[in-house]
Amino acid sequence: MEPRLQRRVQRYGWDLAADDYEALWQAQLADAQARMLAEVALRPGEQVLDVACGTGLVTLQAARAVGPHGHVIGVDLSARMVQAGEQRAQARGLHNARFARMDAEQLALADTSVDVALCALGLMYVPKPERALREIVRVLRPGGRVGLAVWGERERCGWSALFPIVDAEVATEVCPLFFRLGQGDTLARLCANVELCDVRAEHINATLRYADGEEACRAAFAGGPVALAWSRFDAVARARACARYLDAIAPWRTGAGYAVPVEFVIVTASKTVPF
């Protein structure tokens, strides 16, 4: 997909997903987010950037960790995600967090202006991840730390059947690209290519838990990466896609609910300190 079109698809797709995202994904992504934050070990007073911040699930945790003398900015391509993050920060009295709509490949931030950069489950959507990582390196201070999380291998993510189901209804071109950074040491090598050092990668297993099939389908179709495609489905196509998806995750049905296995890849690194 042409990069400008891919950005447009991502922007408006996540605008559509914003209302459902927090309720459907906060608990599901908590293990990966917690592991990434533990690895970067935020300290009071630090300046932090959260790229592809969504509704601020990581941004607000980071704001608490750095305290009132620190500061966190969450940036996202989706205006509605940014708006939701701002509202959550205000509701929680976190005045050291702010949000801005920004392209990960063109960060409107000064060179060497942050101590830590985070990107939890957002790098998969960027047309050119290496360019986004170079932007992260640019805004990091020497010795600054990076924490990244992406989905793991396709065959280890039980919900990946979603993508061919969607592609059977409408071509999205998002689906074939989605798991590429989770393959083997791909993300770690990408970090090394942009001259980050002390690169460490970890694959962790987790479970996506849903109370019933309706919740599983809402998370997959309405609150996630295919929300724009889903918005184009008529009622018949939606019923057909949901039935196929529930068949695909049937091996992980537990009573009325589902416990779907997934893998995450967590990578941490730091910016080289010049001699």
N, C-alpha and C positions, 0 to 999 in steps of 0.2 A: 504494500500500500504506500502511496506517495506520502511522505512525512507530514505535509500540511493537512492532508485529509485525515491521516491517523490522529493528529492532535485534535482536530475538530470532532471526530468520532468519540475520542476519549472525553473531551470537555463536555459535550452534551449528553453523553451516556452517563457520566457520573453526576451531572446535574439531575438527571432522572432518578438515579439511585440514592440520592442524598437523604431523602425522607426515611427510607427503610434501612439505611446502612448501619447505623449505630445499634438499633435493636436487634438486627439479624447477625451482625458480625463482631460486635465487641467481645463477647465471650469466646467466640470461635478463634479469634486471632490472639487472645491474651497470652497463650503460652509462647508464641513466637516473639511477640512484642516484649514480654517480660525478660526473655532470654537475651534479646538484643540489648535492652537497657542495662541488664546486669553486666554484660560484657564491656560496654563502654564506660560504665561506672561514673555517671555524671556527678560533678562536685558543686557545692554551693558557690554561687557567684559566676558560673560559667555562662558564656553566650552560645546558644544552641540554635541550629537550623534543622527543621523537620521538613524534608522534601516529600511531595505527594502526601500531604498531611491528612487528606480527607476531612472528616469531622473533628479531628483533633484528638483521637484516641491516644496517640503517643505524645503529641504536643503538650497536653495538659499534665501527663505523668512527668514529662521532662521539666515542666514549669515548677511543679512541686519539688522535684529533686534539686533544682538549682537555687530555689528559695528566692526571697524578695530582692536580693542583690544580684541575682542572675536574670537572664532574659531569654525567651524562646520565641522564634518566629516560625510559624507554620505556613508553608506555601503549597498551593495546589492549582491545577489548571481549571478546576471547576469552581465557578463563582458560588454556586449553592453549597458546595462543601465548605468553602471558606466562610460563608455566612453562618453555617451551622456551627463551625468551630468558634467563631466570635461569640455567638450566643451561649455556647457551653462555657467558655472562659468567663464571661460576665456573670453567668448564673452561679459559678463556683468562686467568684471573687478572686480569680487569678489574674491580677493586673500586670503580671510580668510576662504574659503571653499575648502575642498579637498574630494576626493572620493577613495574608495577602495573596491575591491571584497572581500566579507567576509560572512561567514555563521552566521546567527543570533543566532544559538545555540552554536557557538564557536567563540566568539568575540576575535580577536587578539588585545586586548586593555588592558592596565594595570588596576588593581583594583583601585577603587575610583578616576578615572581620569576625569570624566565629571560631570558637574553641572546639566544637563538636558538630558534626553533621550526621543526621539520621535519615533513613529512607526505609520505611517498613511496608513491604508489599506494594511498592509503587513503581519500582524500576522496570518491571516487566512491560509496562504500558508505554514507555518512552520510545519514540522511533529509533533513536540512536543512544543506547545506554552509555556507551563510552564517552560521548560528548557530555552527557549529564554528569558522569563521574569526574570529568575534567573540570567542569564548572564547580563541583563540590570541592575539588582540590584547590581551585583558584581562591575560593572564599575562605578556606581553612587557614588558620595561622600555622606556622611551622610547629610540628609536634602535635597538631590537632588530631582528633580522633574521628573515625568514621564507623558507623554501625548500619548494616544493611540486612534486610530480610527479604527473601523471595520464596515462592513455592518451589518445592523440590521436584524430583523426577515425576513425569506424567503418570507412569505406571504405579507410583506409590501414593497418588492422590486420587482417592476413590470417586471424587466428584468430577474428575476430568472428562467423564462421558458426556458432560453437558455440552462440550464444544462441537462434536460431530452432530449432536442432536440439533443444535442451533443452526449449524451450517447446512443441514438438510432442508431448513425452512427459508433461510436468507443468508447470503454470503456476507460475512463480517470481516474476514481477513485478520481479525484479532486472534482467533483461535489457534492457528498454526504456530504463532509466535510466543504463546503465553508461557510455556514451560522451558524455554531455551536457556534461561539463566540458571535454572535449577539443575541442569545436567552436569553430573560429575563436579569438576573443579572450575567450571566455566566462569562463575562470578569471581572467584579468587584470582584467576588469571587475568580477568578484565581489570581488577584492582591493581595488580602488578604492572599491567600495561600502561596505566596512567601514573606510574611511579609512586604509588602508595607503598609503604613498607610495613613490616610486622603483620603481614596478612595472615589471618586465622579463619578457618572455615569449619563449621559444624553442621551436620545434618541431624535434625531432631524429628521425632515422630509425635503426632498429636491426633486428636479425634474431634471431628465436627459433630456436635450433638444437636438433634432436632426433635422436638416434641411429637411431631407428626409429619405426614407427607406434605401438607399444605405449607408448613413452615420451611421444610427442606426446599420446596419448589420456589417459594418467595425469595429465599436467600440466593438460590442459584440464578434465577431469571430476573427478578425485579430489583434486587439490592446489590448486584455485583457487576462484573465486567461486560455482560451481554445485555444490560438494561436497555440500551438504545435499540438493539435488534428486537428484543422482547416487545418494545413499544409499537413495533410495526406488525406484530402478530394479531390476527383476528381471533375470535373466541375459539373457533375450531382448531386453529394452529396451536393456540395456547394449551388446549386440552390434550392435543396429540403430543406436544413436546413434554408436558408434565407426565403423561403416562409413560412415555419412553424413559424419562429420567428416573422415575420411581422404579421402573423395571431394572435400570442399570445399577441403582444403589440397593436393590432388594437384598443382596447378600449381607448387608449390614443393618438390616431391620431388627429392632429389639422391641417387641411388643408393638405399640402404636408408633413408636419413634424410630430414629435412625442414629447410628453411631458410625460415622464414615471416617476411615483412616486417611491421614494426610501426612505429607512430609514438608518441612520447611528447611531452608538453608540460611544459616546466620553467618555473616562475614563481618569481621572487624579488622580495622587497619589504622595506620596513622600516616601523617604527612611528614616526609623527610625533613629533618632539621639541617639547614645548610651549614657547612663547616666555616 
